[in-house]
Structures are given as structure tokens and as C-alpha cells.
Amino acid sequence: MNKNSRIERQKQVEFAVGMAAIDGGKPSVFTKNLLNQYEEGQVSSSQLKQAIVEKYTRAAQ
């Protein structure tokens, strides 16, 4: 992954976390870990979304 991609991913994560904070939300340790993996290019945005959906769908059952 090139430097510009990482910077863009960091900006996306900061924006998403900021938007959640407006509503009083705060990412869990699980979500923070996934966001770090996304920033590093280890997971794609669709993989990140899928992991969050699976985690919290199971938790709600």
C-alpha cells in the first residue's frame, strides 16, 4: 500500500469516528482494532464492515 492510500484511510477513519462521537458514540476495542487494520491496509472496507456486522449480529442474538 502506498503512503497516500494510508493517509486517505486514516482520514476516513478519523471522519467516521468523529461522526460517531457527535452522537455520543465511541468505538469498542474490537472496532478500534479493525479500524487500525483498515488503516494499515490489512483489511478492505467491505471486510471491515462484514466483521462488524457479524460481531454485533451475534451479540444481539
C-alpha positions as CSV (number, residue, x, y, z in Angstrom):
1,M,0.0,0.0,0.0
2,N,1.4,3.4,-0.8
3,K,1.6,6.3,1.6
4,N,-1.3,8.3,0.0
5,S,-3.6,5.3,0.4
6,R,-2.7,5.0,4.1
7,I,-3.3,8.7,4.6
8,E,-6.7,8.5,2.9
9,R,-7.7,5.6,5.0
10,Q,-6.6,7.5,8.2
11,K,-8.8,10.4,7.1
12,Q,-11.7,8.1,6.5
13,V,-11.3,6.5,10.0
14,E,-11.0,9.9,11.7
15,F,-14.1,11.1,9.9
16,A,-16.1,8.0,10.8
17,V,-15.0,8.1,14.5
18,G,-15.8,11.8,14.6
19,M,-19.3,11.4,13.2
20,A,-20.0,8.7,15.8
21,A,-18.7,10.9,18.5
22,I,-21.2,13.6,17.6
23,D,-23.9,11.2,18.6
24,G,-22.0,10.3,21.8
25,G,-20.6,7.0,20.3
26,K,-17.2,5.6,20.9
27,P,-15.6,2.7,19.0
28,S,-15.2,-0.5,21.0
29,V,-11.8,-2.2,21.4
30,F,-12.9,-4.7,18.7
31,T,-13.8,-1.9,16.3
32,K,-10.6,0.1,17.1
33,N,-8.6,-3.0,16.2
34,L,-10.4,-3.4,12.9
35,L,-10.0,0.3,12.1
36,N,-6.3,0.0,12.7
37,Q,-6.1,-3.0,10.4
38,Y,-8.0,-1.0,7.8
39,E,-5.6,2.0,8.1
40,E,-2.7,-0.4,7.6
41,G,-4.3,-1.9,4.5
42,Q,-4.7,-5.3,6.1
43,V,-8.5,-5.4,5.6
44,S,-10.7,-3.8,3.0
45,S,-13.6,-1.6,3.8
46,S,-16.0,-4.4,2.9
47,Q,-14.1,-6.8,5.2
48,L,-14.3,-4.3,8.0
49,K,-18.0,-3.8,7.5
50,Q,-18.6,-7.5,7.4
51,A,-16.6,-8.2,10.5
52,I,-18.6,-5.5,12.5
53,V,-21.9,-6.8,11.2
54,E,-21.1,-10.4,12.1
55,K,-19.7,-9.4,15.6
56,Y,-22.7,-7.3,16.6
57,T,-25.3,-9.5,14.9
58,R,-24.2,-12.4,17.0
59,A,-24.0,-10.3,20.2
60,A,-27.7,-9.2,19.7
61,Q,-29.0,-12.8,19.4
